[in-house]
Amino acid sequence: MYNVNDLKEFGYLKIDIDPKIDLPLEIRKMCKEKNAVILAHYYQIDEIQDIADFIGDSLALSQQAAKTNADIILFAGVHFMAETAKIISPEKKVLLPDLKAGCSLAESCKAEDFKKFKKENPDCIVVSYVNTSAEIKALTDIVCTSSNALQIIECLPPKKKIIFGPDKNLGNYIKNLTNREMLIWDGACHVHEEFSVEKILELKKKYSEAKIIAHPECKKPVLIISDFIGSTAALLKFVEKDKSNTYIVATESGILHQMKKVCKEKLFIPAPPIDSTCGCNNCNFMKMNTLEKIYIALKYEMPEIIIDENIRLMAEKPIKKMIDISEKFGL
């Protein structure tokens, strides 16, 4: 059986597929036969969202991975998400269609650098965003997502300093909300960093009735002009309940597929990045997954996520703490 290191050279199995195959139908058949579940992030392409067993943000996907009865978890997302699923469900076989589907935010925080940063600040509680490697989670006291970061920070002893990494925009947003003393790692998501305030304001002139909604990974100027700030799941809930009919959405454009499904009568406009030919902002890593790659991964049950057991055990504790606190707050 191949493991994650064997497959790094080519990312996924390059096998020709009969073009006559009905991929969605065959994928669903294999899921039933193999007792497999497909967990997909909101940022996946529309076709993947439509065949998934469960669609959600990082928190919801972690919760699903922890409680599923499936034998195989196919993670239609990026590498750190599949790793998280393996950490909390070690008895499951976890597949990632393309091992090259990484994360710029996770890559901005290397374990050796973070370990040094932690050593230089020994009296701090370490809070790591879920967008990190298993090695970073193993160095962490508690993990968070954008859906629960505020609640988790507020649960920590009030006089303790906090190391927060790796997303500086989310970290500073939470720091401003809580007035906590936080040492923030200098990392960022390449998607949320690139939104253009000027272009968003130009859109606002054209659609004066539109509300600007943004993910907290966006830069501060984008957050300042936003009418609502929240995780991908929170943004989706907001547009379902809000009375407005038009929204400029400052997060990865994949979420628009679900927004259009739940609010067919409303208009959703992707917030433009600084430089784009399509006027939208996509995560290149998220979009590496395809129906073809999912079909191959399920058929051959690889690439499989393999994690060193010592690292997994250390990383499991802060993730479980996060899940417990999230349940306490009904998240």
Backbone torsions as a table, in degrees:
resi	resn	phi	psi	omega
1	MET	NA	133.4	176.0
2	TYR	-69.1	152.7	169.2
3	ASN	-122.4	-177.4	-172.6
4	VAL	-58.9	-36.4	-179.0
5	ASN	-71.1	-37.6	179.1
6	ASP	-61.5	-32.5	-171.4
7	LEU	-95.4	-2.8	-176.7
8	LYS	-60.8	-27.8	-176.3
9	GLU	-64.9	-36.4	-175.0
10	PHE	-127.1	-0.8	168.5
11	GLY	78.8	-45.0	177.3
12	TYR	-154.6	166.4	-177.9
13	LEU	-75.0	118.1	-179.1
14	LYS	-88.4	91.7	-176.8
15	ILE	-124.6	135.6	178.7
16	ASP	-69.1	139.2	179.4
17	ILE	-115.4	138.1	176.1
18	ASP	-59.5	118.7	-176.7
19	PRO	-62.8	-15.0	180.0
20	LYS	-81.6	-11.8	-177.9
21	ILE	-66.9	134.3	171.8
22	ASP	-82.4	94.2	-172.0
23	LEU	-58.4	-49.9	179.0
24	PRO	-57.0	-41.9	-179.9
25	LEU	-65.0	-45.5	-178.6
26	GLU	-67.5	-35.8	178.5
27	ILE	-64.5	-44.4	-179.8
28	ARG	-66.6	-36.2	178.0
29	LYS	-63.8	-44.0	179.5
30	MET	-64.9	-38.1	178.6
31	CYS	-59.7	-41.9	179.4
32	LYS	-67.5	-44.4	-177.8
33	GLU	-66.0	-37.8	-173.9
34	LYS	-99.4	3.1	-174.6
35	ASN	52.9	52.8	-179.7
36	ALA	-108.1	149.2	177.0
37	VAL	-122.3	139.4	176.5
38	ILE	-104.3	117.3	175.1
39	LEU	-104.0	124.5	-175.8
40	ALA	-125.6	138.3	175.7
41	HIS	-80.9	154.5	179.3
42	TYR	-57.8	-19.3	-175.9
43	TYR	-90.4	2.1	177.4
44	GLN	-72.1	162.8	178.3
45	ILE	-64.5	157.8	-174.2
46	ASP	-54.7	-43.3	-175.9
47	GLU	-62.4	-34.2	178.5
48	ILE	-74.0	-42.3	176.8
49	GLN	-57.1	-37.1	-175.3
50	ASP	-72.9	-20.3	179.3
51	ILE	-103.9	-3.8	-175.0
52	ALA	-72.7	151.5	173.9
53	ASP	-77.7	-31.5	-179.8
54	PHE	-148.3	135.2	178.3
55	ILE	-119.7	136.1	-179.5
56	GLY	-171.0	-175.5	174.6
57	ASP	-92.6	-175.2	-173.2
58	SER	-60.2	-40.2	-179.8
59	LEU	-65.3	-51.4	-177.6
60	ALA	-61.9	-38.2	179.3
61	LEU	-67.5	-37.6	176.3
62	SER	-63.7	-42.3	179.2
63	GLN	-63.6	-41.1	178.4
64	GLN	-65.6	-41.9	179.6
65	ALA	-61.6	-33.7	-178.4
66	ALA	-72.6	-29.3	-172.4
67	LYS	-111.3	-2.7	-177.4
68	THR	-66.8	147.2	175.4
69	ASN	-96.6	5.6	-179.1
70	ALA	-69.2	155.1	175.0
71	ASP	-85.4	-28.8	-178.8
72	ILE	-125.4	132.2	171.9
73	ILE	-109.5	115.1	171.0
74	LEU	-97.1	119.9	-175.8
75	PHE	-100.3	108.7	175.0
76	ALA	-89.6	85.2	-177.7
77	GLY	-166.0	-139.9	178.8
78	VAL	-120.0	175.0	-167.0
79	HIS	-58.4	-45.1	-176.2
80	PHE	-64.4	-29.0	178.8
81	MET	-69.1	-44.4	177.9
82	ALA	-65.4	-38.4	176.2
83	GLU	-60.5	-43.6	179.8
84	THR	-60.4	-42.2	178.1
85	ALA	-61.1	-42.0	179.5
86	LYS	-67.5	-37.0	-179.5
87	ILE	-61.9	-42.7	-175.6
88	ILE	-93.2	-11.5	176.1
89	SER	-132.5	66.1	-173.0
90	PRO	-64.1	-23.0	-179.3
91	GLU	-78.9	-12.3	179.7
92	LYS	-87.5	152.3	169.3
93	LYS	-88.2	119.7	-178.0
94	VAL	-108.0	124.4	-178.3
95	LEU	-112.1	142.4	172.8
96	LEU	-123.8	119.6	-174.0
97	PRO	-54.5	-34.5	179.3
98	ASP	-140.9	113.1	-177.3
99	LEU	-67.2	-14.5	177.9
100	LYS	-82.5	-2.7	176.9
101	ALA	-76.5	86.4	-175.7
102	GLY	-97.3	-147.7	-178.0
103	CYS	-158.0	123.9	-179.1
104	SER	-62.8	-32.8	179.6
105	LEU	-69.2	-46.7	177.6
106	ALA	-61.9	-38.8	-179.7
107	GLU	-67.5	-22.3	-178.7
108	SER	-76.0	-4.9	-176.3
109	CYS	-131.8	95.2	179.9
110	LYS	-83.7	144.6	-174.7
111	ALA	-59.5	-42.2	-177.7
112	GLU	-65.6	-35.7	178.2
113	ASP	-71.7	-41.2	-178.8
114	PHE	-68.7	-35.9	178.1
115	LYS	-62.5	-40.4	177.7
116	LYS	-66.1	-42.9	178.9
117	PHE	-60.5	-42.4	179.3
118	LYS	-65.7	-40.7	-179.8
119	LYS	-64.7	-34.0	179.7
120	GLU	-73.5	-15.2	-179.0
121	ASN	-131.8	68.1	-168.7
122	PRO	-68.7	-19.2	-175.2
123	ASP	-94.6	12.9	-176.3
124	CYS	-98.3	148.6	166.8
125	ILE	-82.2	132.4	-176.7
126	VAL	-98.4	118.1	176.4
127	VAL	-114.0	119.5	179.8
128	SER	-112.9	135.7	173.7
129	TYR	-64.5	148.4	-178.7
130	VAL	-61.6	-22.5	179.5
131	ASN	-75.8	59.8	-179.3
132	THR	-144.3	164.3	178.6
133	SER	-73.9	166.8	176.0
134	ALA	-60.6	-34.7	-180.0
135	GLU	-64.5	-37.9	177.1
136	ILE	-69.1	-43.1	178.6
137	LYS	-60.1	-33.4	178.7
138	ALA	-67.9	-18.2	178.4
139	LEU	-96.9	8.7	-167.7
140	THR	-109.6	149.2	174.5
141	ASP	-86.3	-38.8	177.5
142	ILE	-153.6	138.7	178.3
143	VAL	-91.7	155.6	173.9
144	CYS	-141.1	165.5	169.7
145	THR	-124.4	176.2	178.4
146	SER	-67.5	-21.3	179.4
147	SER	-75.5	-26.2	-174.3
148	ASN	-128.0	5.8	-175.6
149	ALA	-56.5	-43.6	-178.7
150	LEU	-61.9	-48.2	-178.2
151	GLN	-64.2	-38.4	-179.0
152	ILE	-68.1	-44.1	177.9
153	ILE	-62.4	-39.3	-179.1
154	GLU	-70.6	-19.7	177.9
155	CYS	-81.3	-14.6	-175.6
156	LEU	-78.6	151.1	178.7
157	PRO	-50.1	127.1	-170.1
158	PRO	-61.4	-25.0	-176.7
159	LYS	-96.1	-1.7	-178.6
160	LYS	-85.1	136.5	172.8
161	LYS	-71.6	154.3	-175.8
162	ILE	-127.6	131.7	166.2
163	ILE	-93.2	127.2	179.4
164	PHE	-125.3	127.4	178.5
165	GLY	-155.3	163.5	1.2
166	PRO	-101.7	-2.1	-172.6
167	ASP	-85.4	111.1	-177.1
168	LYS	-69.4	-32.1	-178.3
169	ASN	-70.4	-46.8	175.8
170	LEU	-63.9	-43.1	179.9
171	GLY	-58.6	-46.5	-179.9
172	ASN	-68.7	-33.5	177.3
173	TYR	-63.6	-45.7	179.3
174	ILE	-69.2	-37.8	178.2
175	LYS	-59.9	-42.4	179.1
176	ASN	-67.0	-33.7	179.7
177	LEU	-73.1	-34.5	-172.1
178	THR	-104.0	-17.3	-174.6
179	ASN	59.4	28.5	177.6
180	ARG	-83.6	154.5	176.4
181	GLU	-81.9	109.8	-174.1
182	MET	-130.0	131.6	171.9
183	LEU	-95.4	117.8	-168.4
184	ILE	-111.2	128.4	177.7
185	TRP	-66.9	145.8	-176.2
186	ASP	-91.3	69.7	177.3
187	GLY	-125.7	163.7	-179.5
188	ALA	-158.7	156.6	175.8
189	CYS	-84.9	129.3	-175.5
190	HIS	-64.5	-26.3	178.4
191	VAL	-72.5	-54.5	-173.7
192	HIS	-73.7	-20.0	176.7
193	GLU	-72.2	-23.2	-168.0
194	GLU	-94.3	-1.2	179.8
195	PHE	-66.4	139.8	-177.2
196	SER	-99.3	116.6	177.7
197	VAL	-60.4	-42.2	-177.9
198	GLU	-61.2	-44.7	-179.3
199	LYS	-70.7	-33.5	176.5
200	ILE	-64.9	-42.8	179.3
201	LEU	-67.5	-31.6	174.3
202	GLU	-64.5	-42.3	176.1
203	LEU	-62.3	-38.6	-179.5
204	LYS	-63.1	-35.3	176.6
205	LYS	-65.2	-38.3	-179.7
206	LYS	-73.2	-38.6	179.0
207	TYR	-117.3	75.8	-173.0
208	SER	-62.1	-26.1	-179.1
209	GLU	-83.2	-7.7	-174.5
210	ALA	-71.8	144.5	171.4
211	LYS	-98.2	139.0	177.4
212	ILE	-93.2	122.4	178.6
213	ILE	-122.3	140.1	-170.4
214	ALA	-142.2	151.0	173.7
215	HIS	-82.3	142.7	-178.5
216	PRO	-67.9	-4.4	172.2
217	GLU	-77.7	-7.8	178.1
218	CYS	-71.8	158.9	177.1
219	LYS	-65.3	157.7	-175.5
220	LYS	-56.1	-42.5	-180.0
221	PRO	-58.9	-35.5	177.8
222	VAL	-68.9	-40.8	180.0
223	LEU	-65.7	-35.9	-178.7
224	ILE	-62.4	-37.8	-177.0
225	ILE	-88.5	0.5	-175.6
226	SER	-84.7	147.0	175.9
227	ASP	-85.0	-25.5	178.2
228	PHE	-149.0	139.7	179.5
229	ILE	-124.5	131.6	179.0
230	GLY	-173.9	169.1	176.0
231	SER	-63.5	171.7	179.5
232	THR	-58.2	-42.7	178.7
233	ALA	-64.4	-39.9	179.7
234	ALA	-67.2	-37.5	178.0
235	LEU	-63.7	-40.6	179.3
236	LEU	-64.8	-44.4	178.0
237	LYS	-63.2	-37.9	-178.4
238	PHE	-62.1	-48.0	-176.6
239	VAL	-69.4	-25.3	176.3
240	GLU	-67.0	-39.2	-173.9
241	LYS	-94.4	-26.2	-175.2
242	ASP	-69.4	151.0	-175.7
243	LYS	-85.9	-12.0	-178.7
244	SER	-69.9	164.9	-178.3
245	ASN	-115.2	-9.8	-176.0
246	THR	-135.4	136.3	-177.0
247	TYR	-138.5	138.3	169.6
248	ILE	-101.1	117.6	-167.3
249	VAL	-107.0	112.4	-178.8
250	ALA	-99.4	74.3	168.2
251	THR	-158.6	-178.6	-178.2
252	GLU	-58.1	137.7	-168.4
253	SER	-68.1	-12.7	179.4
254	GLY	-59.0	-29.2	-178.5
255	ILE	-66.1	-22.1	-178.8
256	LEU	-62.1	-28.1	179.2
257	HIS	-61.2	-45.5	178.8
258	GLN	-72.3	-36.9	178.5
259	MET	-61.0	-42.1	179.3
260	LYS	-68.1	-29.8	178.6
261	LYS	-69.0	-45.0	-174.9
262	VAL	-85.0	-19.7	-179.9
263	CYS	-133.4	72.0	-173.7
264	LYS	-61.2	-27.7	-175.2
265	GLU	-87.7	-5.8	-176.2
266	LYS	-98.4	159.3	-179.8
267	LEU	-106.9	127.5	179.6
268	PHE	-120.1	121.9	-175.8
269	ILE	-113.4	121.6	177.7
270	PRO	-67.0	130.9	176.9
271	ALA	-65.6	133.3	-176.1
272	PRO	-80.6	143.5	173.7
273	PRO	-81.7	177.2	-179.3
274	ILE	-61.8	-42.0	-176.9
275	ASP	-133.4	112.8	-179.5
276	SER	-159.3	141.3	176.9
277	THR	-89.4	-24.6	-176.8
278	CYS	-97.8	-8.1	179.6
279	GLY	79.1	8.5	178.4
280	CYS	-127.2	178.3	-176.6
281	ASN	-133.0	107.6	-177.0
282	ASN	-108.6	149.9	171.2
283	CYS	-87.1	113.5	-178.5
284	ASN	-60.0	-33.0	-179.8
285	PHE	-70.0	-45.7	178.6
286	MET	-59.6	-37.6	-175.4
287	LYS	-81.0	2.6	176.9
288	MET	-73.5	-24.5	179.1
289	ASN	-75.8	139.6	179.7
290	THR	-136.8	167.0	175.5
291	LEU	-61.8	-38.2	179.4
292	GLU	-60.7	-45.1	-179.3
293	LYS	-67.5	-35.3	176.9
294	ILE	-65.7	-42.7	178.2
295	TYR	-58.9	-47.9	-179.2
296	ILE	-64.7	-43.0	-179.5
297	ALA	-61.2	-43.2	179.7
298	LEU	-69.3	-40.8	-177.6
299	LYS	-63.8	-45.1	-175.6
300	TYR	-100.8	-3.1	179.5
301	GLU	54.8	45.7	175.4
302	MET	-163.5	157.7	3.3
303	PRO	-67.9	136.6	179.9
304	GLU	-104.2	140.8	177.5
305	ILE	-81.3	123.5	178.1
306	ILE	-120.6	130.1	-179.5
307	ILE	-127.6	136.9	174.5
308	ASP	-55.6	132.1	-172.8
309	GLU	-64.0	-35.9	178.3
310	ASN	-64.1	-43.8	177.6
311	ILE	-65.3	-42.5	-178.9
312	ARG	-59.1	-44.6	-178.5
313	LEU	-64.1	-39.2	178.5
314	MET	-70.1	-36.1	-178.7
315	ALA	-76.1	-25.4	-177.2
316	GLU	-65.1	-39.4	-175.6
317	LYS	-59.2	-51.7	-179.4
318	PRO	-67.5	-27.3	177.4
319	ILE	-71.1	-42.8	179.2
320	LYS	-64.7	-35.7	175.8
321	LYS	-60.4	-43.7	178.7
322	MET	-60.4	-46.3	-178.7
323	ILE	-64.0	-40.2	179.4
324	ASP	-63.5	-44.7	-180.0
325	ILE	-66.6	-39.4	178.8
326	SER	-60.5	-42.3	178.4
327	GLU	-64.7	-38.2	178.9
328	LYS	-59.6	-36.9	-179.4
329	PHE	-93.7	4.4	178.7
330	GLY	71.1	28.5	-178.7
331	LEU	-90.5	NA	NA
